Amino acid sequence: MSSNVFDEMPASGVFRDESALSPEFLPDVLPGREKQIEQLAMALRPFASGRKASSVLIFGPPGTGKTSSAKYVLQQFKEYAQRVHVAYVNCWQHYTQQSVLAEAARLVGLVVPRRGLATDEVRTDLLQFIQKNDIRLVLVLDEADRLFHKKEEALLYDVSRSPVPIVVVAITNTPDVFEKLDSRVRSSLSLQPLDFPRYSPLELKSILRDRLPKAFKMGACPEEAVALCAAYSAKTGGDARVALDVLWKSGKAAERRGALKVTPDDVRAAMAEHDALNASVKKRMAGALEGEQSILAALEAGPKYSGDLQKELDVAERTLRRYLEQLADKRLVTIEEEQNVDGPGKRRLVRKV
């Protein structure tokens, strides 16, 4: 009788909790973002005492701590101000006015049907609920530029003229789209810009070092490994998610060896894997047809639903489907099928690899 393949796998003596290296993990401190955290807290503080507060536009490249910093501040803000409710809405998942408002309603404790109510009805129910329960609402719109792509930015106009206390925290990689807002809306929202620049090598090192005690067993990841991961990430654009991913892959390389410590060679192997993946993607992109290139260019700003791609590129549905299948075969895109929250049936989310 053959042995179980899992019996042959070496036991890891490296990791304590791998999830601490996940981009979604919210640490106790956020190195390199002390200034931005203080500025966001100062902008929101008047709201806790019943005064008007400026809405905030958080912007910067991917992997610069925008969402983590916002969640960090707002988590503490809820403890500081009991009447304040925070509704965090990701606009890639909820990209219409009706969907955003319904999700915000759900998060403050008001149940509204996902379908069957018009946008005006959902808005009225939400505002009445806020007024009746003496709530002050912080509406966080992550990936807020998605509203502009769907021509749903009227939501910002409605919020700016709301008779109940609502302040917006908009998060985006592309702040230029907010220049399209009507000047009266910009004035009403009073969006205070908050820039999140790329991390420096020292900041990246601090981010990784802070997570070591949570992610690795004591002594399992030496300083040299951290320094190599931080330097690599800084060289490739200062994205903290890249640094975390390379450090995690370094640990997995040590795990495969059954080692008790991450070595520089493990880090170099992880960096080589990351480079090879990027090179493979670039090579496959170079071989893409003109129509496929148009799709890839449209996905540069972020994932899009196939219906949106069809409208943006003005192509037949059958043609788009053929291009997407070819891109998926070349591993240049991933296609995720999900339930349509704004209607019957399912929809396909296309994401560039």
Summary of the structure (lengths in Angstrom):
residues: 353
radius of gyration: 22.9
end to end distance: 41.9
largest distance: 76.3
contacts: 1093
relative contact order: 0.13
helix: 53%
strand: 13%
